[in-house]
Amino acid sequence: MRVMLLVTDLERGGTPLRIARLACGLRAAGADVSAGCLAPPGPVSAELEARGIDTFSCAARDARDVRALQRLARQVRRLRPDLIHATLTHANVAARVVGLVCHVPVLTSTATIEVERRWHRWAELLTARLDRGHIVNSETLARHVAEAFWLPERHIHVVPPLLAPVPRRTERAAARERLGIPAHEFVVLWVGRLDPVKRIDLIVRCAEIMGVVPCRFLLAGDGPQRPAVEQMVRLSSSAPRLHLLGWQTGLGPLLSAADAFLFPSLTEGMPNAVLEAMQFGLPVVGSDVPTLRELSGAGTRLMLVESAEPKAFADALLWLRENDDHRLALGQRAAAWVAGVGDSRVAVWAVLGVYRRVVPRRRW
């Protein structure tokens, strides 16, 4: 089967990295895979090319650049895929339109429950019936797309989350020594894309509130909000406690050095960073949003904070700091649950199963 994966951009972030893992997994399973984006090429494009996977870009300047549809159509005619699998609203709408014109079956995907850009819902709602099905990786997302996009149950396919390899452990003392962190400090880690929805300002405020205890906050990531975050940290009274580490390709040393993982996002899908922390056995303090609620298992695997106030998150972190046994048990339960989900091959074969249900048998 010849599969074209399409996403809005291939910058470093949760969804593009998940698409890259899917591309590699599909190729390993025998599919002929290409992966591309509507935006100009990003760092993940180069990483895919280095792994021998054909990539393309539609070089859209912004969401209003309709010429990107023409460029996508040219790529479809060049690659002649049996199926286009798109992810995120812009890519979903583009794939539906171009797939209709080029007579290629389309599957789409939703990666997050979004509340800040209402027009995304209307764009999905108006075009959703042009595809052959919609893939999500959690029951929470399945309910969301059914309600928001008015999709019938038979149109929605739930597959397991595509897990990254378990980060390699580093001896705790050695990991801290490399980072210049004393053994007695309580270390809080955040990983992700620097974007307003991630609420980095809340993390900075937590560091200020926890100023009375020896602690350190590690922020690993990059993204459009980086200049604003850098300025925010410089102006903070807790600047010495806050470390902007940039994008990290291997999280093992950071996870090994940390005592807790903080994830206060306003909205989320099934976040890679949280799943990696859970795999590692690091206790997670997160915002009480629907997908994290599903991961939490009624609070047995994650510690969720209902309030949007920084003090509530700081109080949760301080409680974990004072309760070692609970902190360790929370991480162990999370790791055991993720181990039961299965490795990435489970998700890849589940996705292939959906492909085979919607693509004529002669194509595979």
SVG drawing of the C-alpha trace seen along z (x, -y; Angstrom):
<svg xmlns="http://www.w3.org/2000/svg" viewBox="-24 -42 52 49">
<polyline fill="none" stroke="black" stroke-width="0.4" points="0.0,0.0 1.3,-3.5 0.4,-5.9 0.8,-9.7 1.0,-11.2 0.1,-14.9 0.3,-17.2 0.1,-21.0 3.8,-21.4 6.9,-19.4 8.3,-21.6 9.5,-19.9 6.4,-19.2 4.2,-16.3 2.1,-15.7 4.9,-16.0 7.1,-13.7 4.2,-11.2 3.8,-11.4 7.5,-10.7 7.2,-7.6 4.1,-6.4 6.0,-6.9 8.9,-4.7 6.5,-2.1 4.5,-1.9 7.6,-1.5 8.8,1.3 5.5,3.0 5.9,3.0 4.0,-0.1 5.4,-2.6 5.3,-5.8 5.8,-9.5 5.3,-12.2 4.7,-15.9 3.3,-19.2 1.4,-22.2 4.0,-24.6 7.6,-25.0 9.9,-22.1 10.8,-21.8 13.4,-20.0 11.3,-16.8 11.4,-16.8 15.2,-16.6 15.0,-13.8 12.6,-11.8 14.8,-12.3 17.8,-11.1 15.9,-7.9 15.2,-7.4 11.5,-8.5 10.4,-10.7 9.1,-14.0 7.4,-17.0 6.2,-20.5 3.4,-22.6 5.2,-25.8 2.1,-27.5 2.9,-31.0 -0.2,-30.9 -3.6,-29.3 -5.0,-31.5 -2.5,-30.4 -4.9,-28.5 -2.0,-27.8 -0.9,-25.2 -3.8,-23.1 -2.5,-23.2 1.0,-22.2 -0.6,-19.3 -2.5,-18.2 0.8,-18.1 2.4,-16.0 -0.6,-13.6 -0.2,-13.2 3.5,-12.7 3.3,-10.1 0.0,-8.4 -0.9,-7.3 -3.6,-4.7 -4.5,-6.7 -3.9,-10.2 -3.8,-10.1 -4.0,-13.7 -3.6,-15.1 -4.7,-18.4 -7.4,-20.7 -5.5,-22.5 -4.1,-19.3 -7.5,-17.5 -9.4,-20.1 -6.7,-20.3 -6.6,-16.5 -10.3,-16.2 -10.5,-18.8 -7.5,-17.5 -8.5,-13.9 -11.9,-14.6 -10.4,-16.3 -7.7,-13.6 -10.0,-10.7 -7.9,-9.4 -9.4,-8.0 -8.7,-10.2 -8.5,-9.4 -8.2,-12.3 -7.1,-12.6 -7.6,-14.8 -4.7,-15.2 -6.1,-17.6 -9.3,-18.9 -9.1,-22.6 -11.1,-25.4 -9.2,-28.5 -9.8,-28.6 -13.5,-28.0 -13.2,-28.3 -11.3,-25.0 -14.4,-23.2 -16.5,-24.7 -13.8,-23.9 -13.9,-20.3 -17.7,-20.2 -18.2,-21.4 -15.8,-19.0 -15.7,-15.9 -18.1,-13.9 -15.6,-14.1 -13.3,-11.5 -13.5,-7.8 -12.9,-7.9 -11.4,-9.7 -8.6,-8.2 -8.1,-9.2 -5.9,-7.7 -8.2,-7.9 -11.8,-7.4 -11.9,-11.0 -10.9,-12.3 -13.5,-9.9 -16.3,-11.5 -15.0,-15.0 -15.0,-14.5 -18.3,-12.8 -19.9,-15.7 -18.0,-18.6 -17.9,-17.3 -21.3,-15.5 -19.6,-12.2 -21.4,-8.8 -19.7,-6.2 -18.9,-4.0 -16.8,-6.9 -14.5,-7.1 -11.6,-4.7 -9.8,-4.5 -6.2,-3.2 -3.7,-3.0 -1.3,-5.9 1.9,-5.6 4.5,-5.4 8.1,-6.6 10.8,-4.2 11.3,-4.2 13.9,-6.8 17.3,-5.4 17.9,-5.8 20.9,-7.7 22.2,-7.3 20.4,-10.0 23.5,-11.6 25.4,-11.6 22.4,-13.2 22.2,-16.0 25.9,-16.6 25.9,-17.2 23.0,-19.7 24.7,-21.4 21.8,-20.5 22.5,-19.6 21.3,-16.3 18.9,-17.9 16.9,-20.0 13.4,-19.1 13.5,-19.1 10.4,-19.7 10.5,-19.0 8.4,-20.3 8.8,-19.2 7.0,-20.4 6.5,-23.1 6.7,-26.7 3.2,-27.8 0.7,-29.9 -1.6,-26.9 1.1,-25.2 0.9,-28.0 4.6,-28.4 3.7,-31.5 2.0,-29.3 5.2,-27.3 7.2,-30.4 4.7,-31.5 5.0,-28.1 8.7,-28.5 8.2,-31.9 5.6,-30.5 7.9,-27.6 10.8,-30.0 10.9,-29.0 12.1,-25.5 15.2,-24.3 13.8,-23.4 14.7,-23.7 12.5,-23.9 13.8,-22.4 12.0,-23.6 12.9,-21.5 11.5,-22.6 11.3,-25.2 8.6,-27.0 7.0,-30.3 6.8,-31.6 10.5,-31.2 11.4,-34.9 8.5,-35.7 9.4,-32.8 13.0,-33.9 12.0,-37.4 9.5,-36.1 12.2,-34.0 14.7,-36.9 12.2,-39.1 11.2,-36.5 12.3,-36.7 13.0,-32.9 15.1,-33.2 18.0,-31.2 15.6,-28.3 14.4,-28.2 16.5,-26.6 15.5,-26.9 17.2,-23.9 16.0,-24.2 14.9,-21.2 16.3,-17.9 16.4,-14.8 17.0,-12.4 15.0,-12.9 16.6,-10.1 19.0,-12.3 16.3,-14.9 13.8,-12.4 16.5,-10.7 17.3,-14.0 13.7,-15.0 11.4,-14.3 8.1,-15.3 6.7,-16.2 4.5,-19.3 2.1,-19.7 -0.4,-22.6 -1.7,-22.9 -5.0,-24.6 -5.9,-22.0 -4.3,-18.7 -4.7,-15.6 -2.8,-12.5 0.5,-14.2 3.8,-12.5 5.6,-14.2 3.2,-12.9 3.3,-9.4 7.1,-9.4 7.1,-10.6 4.6,-7.9 6.7,-5.3 9.7,-6.4 7.8,-6.2 8.0,-9.9 4.9,-11.2 2.9,-13.7 1.1,-16.8 -1.3,-18.0 -4.2,-20.2 -7.6,-18.6 -8.4,-18.4 -10.4,-15.6 -7.5,-13.6 -5.3,-13.8 -8.4,-12.8 -8.6,-9.6 -4.9,-8.9 -5.1,-9.5 -7.4,-6.5 -9.5,-8.4 -6.3,-9.9 -4.4,-6.7 -1.8,-7.4 -1.7,-11.2 -2.2,-14.0 -4.6,-16.4 -5.3,-20.0 -8.8,-21.3 -7.9,-25.0 -6.3,-27.2 -4.4,-29.1 -0.6,-28.6 -0.8,-28.2 -2.9,-25.0 -0.2,-23.5 2.6,-24.6 0.7,-23.1 0.5,-19.7 4.2,-19.8 5.0,-20.6 2.7,-17.8 4.6,-15.3 7.9,-16.7 6.8,-15.9 5.3,-12.5 8.0,-10.3 6.0,-7.1 3.0,-8.5 5.2,-10.1 7.0,-6.8 3.7,-4.8 2.1,-7.3 5.0,-6.9 5.0,-3.1 1.3,-2.8 1.7,-5.1 4.6,-3.0 2.7,0.2 -0.4,-1.1 1.7,-2.4 3.5,1.0 0.1,2.6 -0.7,0.4 2.0,2.2 4.8,1.0 4.6,-1.1 4.0,1.9 0.6,2.3 -0.5,-1.2 1.0,-0.8 -0.8,2.4 -4.0,0.9 -3.6,-2.0 -2.9,0.4 -6.1,2.2 -8.1,-1.0 -6.3,-1.6 -7.3,1.8 -10.9,1.3 -11.2,-1.9 -8.9,-1.2 -10.0,1.2 -8.3,4.6 -6.7,4.5 -4.5,1.6 -2.8,3.8"/>
</svg>
